[in-house]
Every structure is written in C-alpha cells, then in structure tokens.
Amino acid sequence: MIQVSRLTLRHLWNVFRRIVPKRSALQDYLVVFKSASHELEMRMTADNITAVFTQEAEGTSEELLLPLDALKHLQGSGTFAMVHLEAAQDGKVEARWEEGGIPQVASYAVKAKPVPLPPLPDNWQANAKLLQALQEAAQSASKDRIRFATDCIQLCGKSGSIVASDGRQLLVQNGFVFPWQEDLLVPASQVFAAHELESAEVPQVGSTPEHVVLSLGHWKLLLNIDKASHFPNTQAIVQKAQGNDIHLQLAAEDASFLARTIPCLPGHDEEAQTLTLDLNGHVCVRAKAEATPQVTELTLSRSSYTGKPARVCMVRRMLTRALELGIADFRLAEPGDPIYCQSDNKTFIFTTNPPSTALAPAEDSIRVDSAGAVACPAKASRLPAVESVHAEATSMAISPIKPQRRAPIMQETAITPTPVTMRTVKKRQRSEPSEGVLSEALALRDQLREDYRKASSLIRALKQQRRQSKLMQTTLASLKQLQAIGG
C-alpha cells in the first residue's frame, strides 16, 4: 500500500498539468507512484518533459499507476488527510480516503506498464536564478514552430546564455554556468512558472546524453534534448541590431508610470494593440482606439534620448515585456527596424511595425504628463480610457473639460437621417399637440433604432476586415525584418 497526502496530490496536479499539451485528454497521461528504500517517487512524462517529485515515506516496495485526471479528483481541498493506494483485482488501482468523516472509495483501471526513470547526471552545477530565467525565456518563446525550433529554449554552454525567440522578439540572458560546452535545445514550458517548484535550495542543473536535468529541492525536471532541430542564428541578429544611432533612456519613474498606464490606453482590448513611440524634442507615447479619432498621448518628461528624431510604431506587449524585464535602455537605427534593449545581464530585441502605421501628433490629443500635469482639449467629445489612467496615476490632475452636447447617433454612423428632427417634433408638440405628431416621433425613433442597428453591424464587419488586413501586413513585415537580420 502507498500512502500520500491530499496536499501532495494537489502539488502534483498543479505541476503535472502544466506539462500536458492543451486540448489533450488527461486520462491519457499516467502518474507513476513508486515506493522503495523509505522513499516515495511520483513522476509523469508529457510533451518531452518528465517531472519527478520525491519525499520520505514508509512502506513496502510497490509501483502503481494512476491517470492524471484521478489526481484532480483525489486532491480535494488539499489537506494533510491521507489517501491510500493499493493494487486491486483485474489490474485496477483502488484509492481510499475520508471526506467529512465518510469513507470514500474509487478504482481506476490502468492497463499500461510504467516506463523506467531515465538515468540522472553525475555532475551538477548550481545556478541561483536559473528557474526564474527559464520562466522568462518560456514567455519569449513561440507556442509552435514553422522553420526554426522557436518553441525551444537554447542553453549555450560555452557562453553561459539562455536564449529564446518567437520570431518577433529575442531574449538573451547571460551570467549562467552550465556543465557542458555545446548549445542544447530544450522545451519551453509553462511548468517553469509553477510556484511548487520554488525551493529554499539553490537550483542545480546537469545533463545526460538525452536530457538536461534541473534539481529543484524535492523536484526534478528532465528536459528532452532536441538534437534534430535548428535554432535561429541569434548571435548575428544581436550583432546587427547593436549598430544604431538613436538611444532612449527611460527614467525609473517613467518606466513605472508606463507599466501602470499602458493597460489603460484606448484600444487595449483590440486585436492589433499598437502604440507609437515619438522622439521629437521630447519623449512621448501615443495610442488610440480604432473607432475613436482622438489620440491619447503620454509625455515622459523625465526621460531623454540622443540621436535624430524618430517615430516608431510597435505592438504594446513588446514594450510591456521590456518593462517587465526591468529594461530601460532602448536603441534603434531607423523607424521600422528592430529595437535593441539592454540591461545588466539581459538583451531584448523586438520588431516594430512599418513607419506608415505610426500616429502623428494631433492638436486635440488628450495629453498626460508623467510628472503629474495633464492637459486636455477644450472640445473633447469623448475621453477614452482617461478615467482608467487617472485611477492608475493618482498623482495626476485632470483639468476641467467644457461640457459639450452629444452629437446625434446618426452623425457617428454616417447614415442620412429622416428630414424630421427631434427639435421639430418638440416645437410641434408645444404649439399644437396632436396624435399625428406623436406618431411621427415614434416612427422617427423606430427609424433611428433600425438605422443604428444596421450601422453597428456594418462597423463591426469593417473592423473585422481591417484587423485581418493589419494582422497580415504586420506578419509580412516581421518576416521581412527577420530575414533581413538573419542574412
């Protein structure tokens, strides 16, 4: 019999489910419980990763299998109550536990046989920030691949670097020591972000001919080495991106301000989600929603740049990603070229959109100064995301805005209204009220509703078409940039 707490089962579930590919059947993945020599080993293999958890235990030597979805059921509320596992007849595994003082029993039929655990390395190397670096690298890797193995992470033994790219961004993290000399490709997985892997012990890494193995306290991760695939020539990309003339240095206060306000800018819920970085005498960031002509402009008054003026359009998540990595140094050669970012031990490069997509300054822009001053146009018909920006940047004050009568809905939808207006209807009601005037007003209301419905449907269709067109243009531009950089 094997005994394991429901809390341990919860930890296993939280880690194992992260290595299972999306839209996969959980019952197809088997968890091995193996007790021997006062130690209980629990492991599962999926998507080129084997996760192993070991703890001290008492009992006879035994090996049982459970489907992964059984852990989801047996973990319960994650208490220290024990679950008893034992082999039953017909090759089934029986689980017994108590729920609210009531005995519970479940049986699971598993016909497969356990696969032995691969051998572990003989030599290990400690790296204090290795797990965090792998987590950052996995966020910069692609979910799938087309030509290169961009769904992998490259561990460079000679240079001590961790490299990841999804085709639009490239992240290089330096300062690690690996017990091998070659460059190895391992899976980029969300399992690196599991809190259960964090340990007071310093992470260690080793390698075998088939695996890179991470030792994280009670956990071990065996990452299959991809020997058949090829990774982009990232060294050539980095060297070419370093040659630039425009240098932006973000102040720490402005970097914090941007991290708070970018999610509040108009258009944050749209598919494209672009913004414009303008360096022209001052540093500012612009954004707008597709359905709103007015632009919101953030002035970063504490930041500075050197070089010629430039106006660059980029995907917002790329700038947000750089800020998350703690990067405040940005360089580029020309608008439309990739942006090169540098910190103490990180290099981050990302592509930009064509210069023609950048937003130009506008006199009626809503201007927000990072130092605290806010200037708003006197005749602003609508204020996209200003309330959200004010809520996030509490130190800013918004100047009063002169109220303006809302334009009729028909002007926004560009549909010619019926000659009869509401003002005419009101005058007739005051002068000579009659049933005919009321009928005419009701008919006008119904007509307006119908026209508004048609216009809304047309706008949605046009928006969808424009998003698809922009996505295609951005994808083609990114591919051209990467081809040019990679030679």
Secondary structure, DSSP 8 states (H G I E B T S, - for coil): -EEEEHHHHHHHHHHHGGGS-TT--GGGSEEEEEEETTEEEEEEEETTEEEEEEEE--S--EEEEEEHHHHHHHTTT--S-EEEEEE-GGGEEEEEEEETTEEEEEEEE--S---------S--EE-TTHHHHHHHHHHHS-SS-SSS-TTEEEEETTTTEEEEE-SSEEEEE-----S-SSEEEEE--GGGG-GGG--SS--EEEE-SSEEEEEETTEEEEEE---S-----HHHHHHHHH--SEEEE--HHHHHHHHHHGGGSTTTTSSS-EEEEEESSSEEEEE--TT----EEEE-TT-EEESS-EEEEEEHHHHHHHHHTT--EEEESSTTS-EEEE-SSEEEEE----GGGS----TT-EEEETTSEEE--TT-S--TTHHHHHHH-TT-EE----------HHHHHT----S--HHHHHHHHHHS--HHHHHHHHHHHHHHHHHHHHHHHHHHHHHHHHHHHHHHHHHHHHHHHHHHHH-
